[in-house]
Amino acid sequence: MPLDIVTVPCRSDNYAYLVKGDDGVCIIDAPEAAPIIAAAKDKGWTPGVLMITHHHPDHTEGTAELREAFPGLKVMGPKAEEDKMPPLDMALTEGMNGGNGDAYTVPLDVPGHTLGHMAFHFPNAGVIFTADSLMAWGCGRVFEGTMEMMHATMQKLAALPPETMIYSGHEYTLGNMKFALSIEPDNPDLQARAEKVKSLRDAGKPTVPVSLAEELATNPFLRCHVAAVAAAVDLPDAPVEEVFAAVRMRKDNF
């Protein structure tokens, strides 16, 4: 069966997701419990699994309350961050794929924002939950990893099929849009997307998911090989990795 995905706004700008497939219902991330519980009850769903992308509190704080609300809930997350996580029933490493049909799930290591950050790819359904790695029009700050690590993560995600739908962990798109326009103001794809994003936010709607193809055409962190992006950070002849680091540092101070 096709996945049924519900976007759940949490806190001030976080997103959690409910995903129903052949194997039941899973939750992606636990920023806070109440909105997730309410969304599940509204659908008449009982989640059986919570998959956590990384250890930051705004992705984990609802875990204990979700366990209480859904007895038997199995909590999974990256083994590399197990010591920083709520108690895990299964500590995941890349290669521990599971599930059936469109719910077949591939955990991917996407370090940079944190050292053990994971994304959850559902290749048969053409979707990926990237949390704070690849974000709509942006990427997460490099808190624990290195710029080289985050650039490698962006390249890894960029290699997925372009029709893949990206479900990221925050509603940062308007801010990311302004930064992207400062880097490539003459990019027509970027200008068109800006109008669409403004309309969505004016209507109070999420700006995620977005296709990888659209990210490849408009996200400066995936376009560091493009001459206009390199020129924008005054590195016209630099290696792509250096351009990426310069773009990320400029965003940090934007």
SVG drawing of the C-alpha trace seen along z (x, -y; Angstrom):
<svg xmlns="http://www.w3.org/2000/svg" viewBox="-10 -39 51 46">
<polyline fill="none" stroke="black" stroke-width="0.4" points="0.0,0.0 1.2,-3.6 2.5,-5.4 0.0,-7.7 2.1,-10.6 0.8,-13.2 2.9,-16.3 2.7,-17.2 3.8,-20.8 5.4,-20.8 6.9,-23.4 7.5,-26.7 9.0,-25.4 9.6,-21.6 7.9,-18.9 7.2,-15.3 5.7,-12.8 3.2,-9.9 3.8,-7.3 1.3,-4.5 2.4,-1.7 2.2,2.1 3.8,2.7 1.6,0.3 2.3,-3.2 5.6,-4.8 6.5,-8.2 9.5,-10.2 11.0,-12.2 9.4,-13.3 9.7,-17.1 6.7,-17.1 4.1,-14.5 0.7,-16.2 0.4,-17.2 1.6,-13.8 -0.9,-12.0 -3.7,-14.3 -2.8,-13.7 -2.7,-9.9 -6.1,-9.9 -7.6,-12.0 -6.6,-9.4 -7.5,-6.5 -3.9,-5.2 -1.9,-3.5 1.9,-4.0 4.1,-1.0 7.5,-2.5 9.2,-5.8 12.3,-6.5 14.5,-9.3 17.0,-11.0 19.4,-12.5 19.8,-13.4 18.9,-17.1 16.1,-17.7 13.8,-19.3 13.7,-15.9 13.5,-13.7 11.6,-15.4 8.3,-13.8 9.6,-10.2 8.6,-9.2 5.1,-10.6 4.7,-8.8 5.7,-5.6 3.0,-6.1 0.3,-7.0 1.2,-4.1 2.0,-1.0 4.4,1.3 5.9,-1.5 9.4,-0.5 11.9,-3.4 14.7,-3.3 17.6,-5.7 21.2,-5.9 23.5,-3.6 26.3,-6.3 24.2,-8.6 22.6,-6.0 24.4,-7.4 22.7,-10.8 19.3,-9.4 16.2,-8.4 16.3,-4.6 16.3,-2.8 14.7,0.6 16.8,0.8 20.0,-1.0 20.4,-1.5 23.4,-1.5 23.4,-2.0 22.5,1.3 19.8,2.3 17.1,2.0 13.6,3.3 10.0,3.3 7.9,4.3 6.5,2.8 6.4,-1.0 7.3,-0.9 10.7,0.7 13.1,-1.6 16.8,-2.3 18.6,-4.2 21.3,-6.4 24.2,-8.0 24.1,-11.7 26.6,-13.2 27.5,-16.9 24.8,-18.6 25.5,-15.9 28.0,-13.1 25.4,-10.3 22.6,-11.9 20.5,-9.5 17.9,-10.0 15.2,-7.5 14.8,-6.6 11.7,-4.8 13.1,-4.1 10.0,-2.1 7.8,-5.1 10.3,-7.7 10.5,-9.7 13.2,-10.5 13.0,-12.0 16.1,-14.1 15.4,-16.1 18.3,-18.6 20.7,-17.3 19.2,-18.4 16.5,-20.9 14.1,-22.8 16.4,-25.2 19.1,-24.7 21.1,-22.3 21.6,-22.1 24.3,-24.0 27.5,-22.1 27.4,-21.6 29.4,-18.4 30.8,-17.3 33.1,-19.1 32.3,-21.0 33.8,-18.2 31.4,-15.7 28.4,-17.9 29.4,-18.4 29.8,-14.6 26.3,-14.2 24.8,-16.7 26.5,-14.8 25.2,-11.5 21.6,-12.8 22.0,-14.6 22.7,-11.3 19.2,-9.9 16.6,-9.8 15.6,-13.4 11.9,-12.6 12.6,-11.7 10.4,-13.8 12.3,-15.5 10.6,-15.7 12.8,-17.8 12.6,-18.6 11.9,-22.4 9.9,-25.1 12.9,-27.3 12.1,-27.8 11.4,-31.5 14.7,-32.3 16.5,-29.8 14.8,-31.4 16.1,-34.9 19.6,-33.5 19.4,-31.5 18.3,-34.7 21.3,-36.5 23.5,-33.9 21.8,-33.4 19.4,-36.4 19.2,-35.7 18.3,-32.0 14.8,-31.8 14.0,-28.5 14.8,-30.1 12.6,-33.1 9.7,-31.0 10.0,-28.8 10.1,-31.9 6.7,-33.0 5.3,-29.5 6.8,-29.4 5.4,-32.8 2.0,-31.7 2.2,-28.6 3.3,-30.4 0.7,-33.2 -1.9,-30.4 -0.3,-28.9 0.7,-25.7 4.0,-23.7 6.6,-24.2 7.6,-20.5 7.9,-18.1 9.8,-19.3 11.3,-17.2 15.1,-16.6 14.9,-17.9 13.7,-21.3 16.4,-21.3 19.1,-20.6 17.8,-23.6 17.6,-26.1 19.4,-25.0 22.8,-26.7 24.2,-23.9 23.6,-21.5 24.9,-24.0 28.4,-24.7 29.7,-23.4 27.8,-26.2 30.0,-29.1 27.5,-31.7 27.5,-30.2 31.3,-30.1 31.5,-33.7 28.9,-34.8 31.3,-33.8 34.4,-35.1 35.8,-31.7 35.5,-31.4 38.3,-28.9 38.2,-27.0 37.4,-23.3 33.7,-22.6 34.3,-21.6 35.8,-25.0 32.8,-26.7 30.4,-24.7 32.2,-25.7 32.1,-29.4 28.4,-29.2 27.6,-27.5 29.7,-30.1 27.9,-32.9 24.5,-31.4 25.6,-31.1 26.1,-34.9 23.3,-35.8"/>
</svg>
